[in-house]
Amino acid sequence: MRFAPKGYGGRRRNPDEVKRDGWREQRVLAVALDDHRLTWPERELVRQLGEKLYGPATGGREVQR
């Protein structure tokens, strides 16, 4: 049994694909401070930019430094 009309299904994109497409198509960057691909200076730069633009993070999970 189908739950969606033909042509409205498809596959769900993973979060990294959404982030990559957002950057390529709209120049929007979504970065997690705990992304293992970043070095410490890169994570610190992202943290400082986030705090400058949006203020300090409240609640949520704490990132180890």
C-alpha positions in Angstrom: 0.0 0.0 0.0 1.3 3.5 -0.9 0.9 6.3 1.6 1.9 9.1 -0.8 0.7 9.8 -4.4 3.1 8.7 -7.1 5.9 11.2 -7.6 5.6 12.6 -4.0 7.7 10.0 -2.3 11.4 9.9 -2.9 14.3 9.5 -0.5 15.1 11.5 2.6 18.4 13.5 2.4 20.8 13.1 5.2 21.8 16.3 7.2 25.2 16.6 5.5 23.5 16.7 2.0 21.1 19.4 3.2 24.0 21.5 4.6 26.1 21.1 1.4 23.2 22.0 -0.8 22.4 25.0 1.4 25.9 26.3 1.0 26.1 25.7 -2.8 22.7 27.0 -3.6 22.1 29.8 -1.1 25.5 30.5 0.5 24.1 29.5 3.9 26.6 27.8 6.2 25.5 25.4 9.0 28.4 24.2 11.1 28.4 22.1 14.3 31.1 23.0 16.8 31.7 19.3 17.5 32.3 18.5 13.8 35.3 16.1 13.8 36.5 17.5 10.4 37.4 20.9 12.0 40.6 21.7 13.8 40.6 23.5 17.1 41.3 27.0 15.6 38.5 26.4 13.0 36.0 25.4 15.8 37.0 28.5 17.9 36.5 30.8 14.9 33.0 29.3 14.3 32.2 29.7 18.0 33.3 33.3 18.1 31.4 34.1 14.9 28.2 32.5 16.4 28.6 34.5 19.6 29.2 37.8 17.7 26.2 37.4 15.5 23.7 35.7 17.8 25.0 36.0 21.4 26.2 33.3 23.7 24.7 29.8 23.4 22.2 29.0 26.1 21.3 25.5 27.3 21.7 22.7 24.8 24.7 20.4 24.8 28.1 21.6 25.9 31.0 21.1 23.5 34.3 19.9 24.9 37.3 22.0 24.2 
